[in-house]
Amino acid sequence: LHKTMYVLFLLFQILGAVILGFGIWILADKTSFIAVLQMSSPSLKTGAYILIGVGALTMLMGFLGCVGAVNEIRCLLGLYFTCLMIILLAQIAAALVIYFQKETLKDELSKIVVELIENYDPADEDKRNLQDAWDYVQTQIGCCGWTGAKEWENNEILRNKSNVEYPCSCSNRSKELVEGRGFCSLEDLVNGTATYADWPVHEQGCMDGVEQWLKDNLGIILGVCTGVAVIELLGMILSISLCKNIHSEDYTKVPKS
């Protein structure tokens, strides 16, 4: 039982480090879709800090649990069990909130991206990281806009230029993806005006690409979450079992009168 507990404590150290690293990655990432969410939505940034806290707490629990098992300290094992239960319940609550609020989250995300497209300005250095992150998403997924390229017609700069320019990151021409940001100019225009239908860009909106990515990786995400939950349950069961063993040994050590 002790050996099994030591293995679990080691797993919790690794698990805590992974969660901690994931939280730091969310805050540090400046070139992917995570960056778009992180810079636009305070809730994701808050979630990243929570992940960092949970990761640090998980590593601390692994250490305390190991000390409690080695020295047979029941209060540390009890604290270990309590923290595990709180984290497991918090994970279940978070999963339920995400599941039942997924449409609301989707609408919020849609508003964030549409607003980003409308206000996109390559000369705005204050929003450079956010805009570069969105360019990266469009380039990597091979998409344009959230639901389609038409949304880029609402961009103030393109509208003032009669849509004779278009976002380079939307382009389906490989030579224009080298820079991957800013606007590219249309060639051979007859009357000096254009619509999104005249742009050499991808037809698919990024919403479909993001949803497809989530579907493709849903099995991995669910598998990781299930594995974490199983490890936590095993830790709770074994910590209680060890507590009972220590309790029983304490009674056997009491001298008989």
MIDO-786873 format. One record per residue (C-alpha): x, y, z; residue in one letter; chain. Coordinates in steps of 0.25 Angstrom, whole numbers. Last residue first. Layout:
<nodes>
+-------+-------+-------+------+-----+
!     x !     y !     z ! type ! mol !
+-------+-------+-------+------+-----+
!     X !     Y !     Z !    A !   A !
...
+-------+-------+-------+------+-----+
</nodes>
This chain:
<nodes>
+-------+-------+-------+------+-----+
!     x !     y !     z ! type ! mol !
+-------+-------+-------+------+-----+
!   -15 !   -16 !   124 !    S !   A !
!   -12 !   -17 !   110 !    K !   A !
!    -1 !    -8 !   104 !    P !   A !
!    -6 !     1 !    93 !    V !   A !
!     2 !    -2 !    80 !    K !   A !
!    -9 !   -10 !    74 !    T !   A !
!   -18 !     2 !    75 !    Y !   A !
!    -8 !    11 !    67 !    D !   A !
!    -6 !     0 !    57 !    E !   A !
!   -21 !     1 !    54 !    S !   A !
!   -21 !    16 !    53 !    H !   A !
!    -9 !    15 !    43 !    I !   A !
!   -16 !     5 !    35 !    N !   A !
!   -29 !    14 !    35 !    K !   A !
!   -21 !    26 !    30 !    C !   A !
!   -14 !    17 !    19 !    L !   A !
!   -28 !    13 !    14 !    S !   A !
!   -33 !    27 !    14 !    I !   A !
!   -20 !    32 !     6 !    S !   A !
!   -22 !    20 !    -3 !    L !   A !
!   -37 !    24 !    -6 !    I !   A !
!   -34 !    38 !    -8 !    M !   A !
!   -21 !    36 !   -17 !    G !   A !
!   -29 !    26 !   -25 !    L !   A !
!   -40 !    36 !   -28 !    L !   A !
!   -30 !    47 !   -32 !    E !   A !
!   -23 !    37 !   -41 !    I !   A !
!   -37 !    34 !   -47 !    V !   A !
!   -40 !    49 !   -49 !    A !   A !
!   -27 !    51 !   -56 !    V !   A !
!   -29 !    40 !   -65 !    G !   A !
!   -43 !    44 !   -69 !    T !   A !
!   -38 !    59 !   -72 !    C !   A !
!   -27 !    53 !   -81 !    V !   A !
!   -36 !    44 !   -88 !    G !   A !
!   -47 !    55 !   -90 !    L !   A !
!   -37 !    64 !   -96 !    I !   A !
!   -31 !    53 !  -105 !    I !   A !
!   -45 !    49 !  -110 !    G !   A !
!   -49 !    63 !  -112 !    L !   A !
!   -36 !    66 !  -121 !    N !   A !
!   -43 !    64 !  -134 !    D !   A !
!   -56 !    70 !  -130 !    K !   A !
!   -49 !    82 !  -124 !    L !   A !
!   -41 !    84 !  -137 !    W !   A !
!   -54 !    83 !  -145 !    Q !   A !
!   -60 !    94 !  -136 !    E !   A !
!   -48 !   103 !  -139 !    V !   A !
!   -48 !   101 !  -154 !    G !   A !
!   -63 !   103 !  -154 !    D !   A !
!   -62 !   116 !  -147 !    M !   A !
!   -50 !   120 !  -155 !    C !   A !
!   -59 !   123 !  -167 !    G !   A !
!   -57 !   115 !  -180 !    Q !   A !
!   -56 !   122 !  -193 !    E !   A !
!   -41 !   124 !  -193 !    H !   A !
!   -36 !   137 !  -200 !    V !   A !
!   -33 !   142 !  -214 !    P !   A !
!   -43 !   154 !  -212 !    W !   A !
!   -53 !   157 !  -223 !    D !   A !
!   -64 !   151 !  -214 !    A !   A !
!   -60 !   160 !  -203 !    Y !   A !
!   -65 !   172 !  -211 !    T !   A !
!   -58 !   181 !  -220 !    A !   A !
!   -56 !   195 !  -225 !    T !   A !
!   -46 !   202 !  -234 !    G !   A !
!   -55 !   201 !  -247 !    N !   A !
!   -47 !   191 !  -255 !    V !   A !
!   -38 !   185 !  -244 !    L !   A !
!   -26 !   177 !  -250 !    D !   A !
!   -19 !   174 !  -236 !    E !   A !
!   -24 !   173 !  -222 !    L !   A !
!   -15 !   179 !  -211 !    S !   A !
!   -11 !   171 !  -199 !    C !   A !
!   -14 !   175 !  -185 !    F !   A !
!    -6 !   173 !  -171 !    G !   A !
!    -1 !   160 !  -167 !    R !   A !
!     4 !   146 !  -172 !    G !   A !
!    18 !   152 !  -178 !    E !   A !
!    20 !   139 !  -185 !    V !   A !
!     6 !   136 !  -187 !    L !   A !
!     5 !   145 !  -199 !    E !   A !
!    14 !   135 !  -208 !    K !   A !
!     5 !   123 !  -203 !    S !   A !
!    -8 !   129 !  -210 !    R !   A !
!   -20 !   125 !  -203 !    N !   A !
!   -20 !   138 !  -196 !    S !   A !
!   -27 !   140 !  -182 !    C !   A !
!   -14 !   144 !  -175 !    S !   A !
!   -12 !   155 !  -186 !    C !   A !
!   -25 !   162 !  -181 !    P !   A !
!   -31 !   169 !  -193 !    Y !   A !
!   -29 !   181 !  -201 !    E !   A !
!   -38 !   187 !  -212 !    V !   A !
!   -49 !   187 !  -202 !    N !   A !
!   -54 !   201 !  -205 !    S !   A !
!   -42 !   207 !  -198 !    K !   A !
!   -50 !   213 !  -187 !    N !   A !
!   -57 !   199 !  -185 !    R !   A !
!   -43 !   192 !  -184 !    L !   A !
!   -39 !   202 !  -173 !    I !   A !
!   -52 !   201 !  -165 !    E !   A !
!   -53 !   186 !  -166 !    N !   A !
!   -68 !   183 !  -169 !    N !   A !
!   -64 !   176 !  -182 !    E !   A !
!   -55 !   166 !  -173 !    W !   A !
!   -68 !   160 !  -169 !    E !   A !
!   -71 !   155 !  -183 !    K !   A !
!   -59 !   146 !  -182 !    A !   A !
!   -67 !   135 !  -174 !    G !   A !
!   -73 !   131 !  -161 !    T !   A !
!   -61 !   136 !  -152 !    W !   A !
!   -53 !   143 !  -163 !    G !   A !
!   -44 !   135 !  -173 !    C !   A !
!   -39 !   121 !  -172 !    C !   A !
!   -27 !   113 !  -175 !    G !   A !
!   -26 !   107 !  -161 !    I !   A !
!   -11 !   111 !  -160 !    Q !   A !
!   -12 !   125 !  -167 !    T !   A !
!   -25 !   129 !  -161 !    Q !   A !
!   -20 !   125 !  -147 !    V !   A !
!    -7 !   132 !  -149 !    Y !   A !
!   -14 !   145 !  -154 !    D !   A !
!   -22 !   144 !  -141 !    W !   A !
!   -10 !   144 !  -133 !    A !   A !
!    -3 !   155 !  -141 !    D !   A !
!   -15 !   163 !  -138 !    Q !   A !
!   -14 !   161 !  -123 !    L !   A !
!     1 !   163 !  -122 !    N !   A !
!     0 !   176 !  -130 !    R !   A !
!   -12 !   182 !  -123 !    K !   A !
!    -4 !   194 !  -116 !    D !   A !
!     5 !   195 !  -129 !    E !   A !
!    -7 !   199 !  -137 !    D !   A !
!    -2 !   201 !  -152 !    A !   A !
!    -7 !   187 !  -156 !    P !   A !
!   -21 !   192 !  -152 !    D !   A !
!   -32 !   181 !  -149 !    Y !   A !
!   -44 !   188 !  -143 !    N !   A !
!   -55 !   181 !  -150 !    E !   A !
!   -47 !   168 !  -150 !    I !   A !
!   -45 !   169 !  -135 !    L !   A !
!   -60 !   172 !  -132 !    E !   A !
!   -64 !   160 !  -140 !    V !   A !
!   -54 !   151 !  -132 !    V !   A !
!   -59 !   156 !  -119 !    I !   A !
!   -74 !   155 !  -122 !    K !   A !
!   -72 !   141 !  -127 !    S !   A !
!   -65 !   137 !  -115 !    L !   A !
!   -76 !   142 !  -106 !    E !   A !
!   -86 !   135 !  -115 !    D !   A !
!   -79 !   122 !  -113 !    K !   A !
!   -77 !   124 !   -98 !    L !   A !
!   -92 !   125 !   -98 !    T !   A !
!   -95 !   113 !  -106 !    E !   A !
!   -85 !   105 !   -97 !    K !   A !
!   -91 !   109 !   -84 !    Q !   A !
!   -97 !    96 !   -80 !    F !   A !
!   -85 !    88 !   -84 !    Y !   A !
!   -75 !    99 !   -79 !    I !   A !
!   -82 !   100 !   -65 !    V !   A !
!   -83 !    85 !   -64 !    L !   A !
!   -68 !    83 !   -67 !    A !   A !
!   -65 !    94 !   -57 !    A !   A !
!   -73 !    88 !   -46 !    A !   A !
!   -67 !    74 !   -48 !    I !   A !
!   -53 !    80 !   -48 !    Q !   A !
!   -57 !    88 !   -35 !    A !   A !
!   -62 !    75 !   -28 !    L !   A !
!   -49 !    68 !   -32 !    L !   A !
!   -40 !    79 !   -26 !    I !   A !
!   -48 !    79 !   -13 !    I !   A !
!   -47 !    64 !   -12 !    M !   A !
!   -32 !    64 !   -14 !    L !   A !
!   -31 !    76 !    -4 !    C !   A !
!   -38 !    68 !     6 !    T !   A !
!   -31 !    55 !     4 !    F !   A !
!   -17 !    62 !     5 !    Y !   A !
!   -22 !    69 !    18 !    L !   A !
!   -26 !    55 !    24 !    G !   A !
!   -12 !    49 !    20 !    L !   A !
!    -5 !    61 !    26 !    L !   A !
!   -14 !    59 !    39 !    C !   A !
!   -11 !    44 !    39 !    R !   A !
!     4 !    46 !    40 !    I !   A !
!    10 !    32 !    37 !    E !   A !
!    24 !    38 !    35 !    N !   A !
!    26 !    32 !    21 !    V !   A !
!    11 !    34 !    17 !    A !   A !
!    10 !    48 !    23 !    G !   A !
!    23 !    53 !    16 !    V !   A !
!    18 !    47 !     3 !    C !   A !
!     4 !    53 !     4 !    G !   A !
!    11 !    66 !     8 !    L !   A !
!    19 !    66 !    -5 !    F !   A !
!     8 !    61 !   -14 !    G !   A !
!    -1 !    72 !    -8 !    M !   A !
!    10 !    83 !   -11 !    L !   A !
!    10 !    78 !   -25 !    M !   A !
!    -5 !    79 !   -26 !    T !   A !
!    -5 !    93 !   -20 !    L !   A !
!     5 !    98 !   -30 !    A !   A !
!    -4 !    92 !   -41 !    G !   A !
!   -17 !    97 !   -35 !    V !   A !
!   -11 !   111 !   -34 !    G !   A !
!    -5 !   112 !   -48 !    I !   A !
!   -18 !   106 !   -53 !    L !   A !
!   -26 !   117 !   -46 !    I !   A !
!   -16 !   128 !   -52 !    Y !   A !
!   -20 !   122 !   -65 !    A !   A !
!   -35 !   123 !   -62 !    G !   A !
!   -34 !   137 !   -59 !    T !   A !
!   -27 !   140 !   -72 !    K !   A !
!   -38 !   132 !   -79 !    L !   A !
!   -49 !   140 !   -72 !    S !   A !
!   -42 !   153 !   -76 !    P !   A !
!   -46 !   150 !   -90 !    S !   A !
!   -39 !   158 !  -102 !    S !   A !
!   -24 !   156 !   -99 !    M !   A !
!   -26 !   141 !   -94 !    Q !   A !
!   -36 !   138 !  -105 !    L !   A !
!   -27 !   143 !  -116 !    V !   A !
!   -15 !   137 !  -110 !    A !   A !
!   -21 !   123 !  -109 !    I !   A !
!   -24 !   124 !  -124 !    F !   A !
!    -9 !   125 !  -126 !    S !   A !
!     4 !   134 !  -126 !    T !   A !
!     5 !   141 !  -113 !    K !   A !
!     5 !   129 !  -103 !    D !   A !
!    11 !   134 !   -89 !    A !   A !
!    -2 !   134 !   -81 !    L !   A !
!    -7 !   121 !   -87 !    I !   A !
!     7 !   115 !   -86 !    W !   A !
!     8 !   118 !   -71 !    I !   A !
!    -6 !   111 !   -68 !    G !   A !
!    -1 !    99 !   -76 !    F !   A !
!    12 !    98 !   -68 !    G !   A !
!     5 !    99 !   -55 !    L !   A !
!    -5 !    88 !   -60 !    I !   A !
!     7 !    79 !   -65 !    V !   A !
!    15 !    82 !   -52 !    A !   A !
!     4 !    78 !   -43 !    G !   A !
!     2 !    65 !   -51 !    L !   A !
!    17 !    61 !   -50 !    I !   A !
!    16 !    64 !   -35 !    Q !   A !
!     3 !    56 !   -34 !    F !   A !
!     9 !    44 !   -41 !    L !   A !
!    20 !    44 !   -31 !    L !   A !
!    10 !    44 !   -20 !    F !   A !
!     3 !    33 !   -27 !    L !   A !
!    15 !    25 !   -28 !    V !   A !
!    18 !    27 !   -13 !    Y !   A !
!     4 !    23 !   -10 !    M !   A !
!     6 !    10 !   -17 !    T !   A !
!    18 !     7 !   -10 !    K !   A !
!    11 !    10 !     4 !    H !   A !
!     0 !     0 !     0 !    L !   A !
+-------+-------+-------+------+-----+
</nodes>
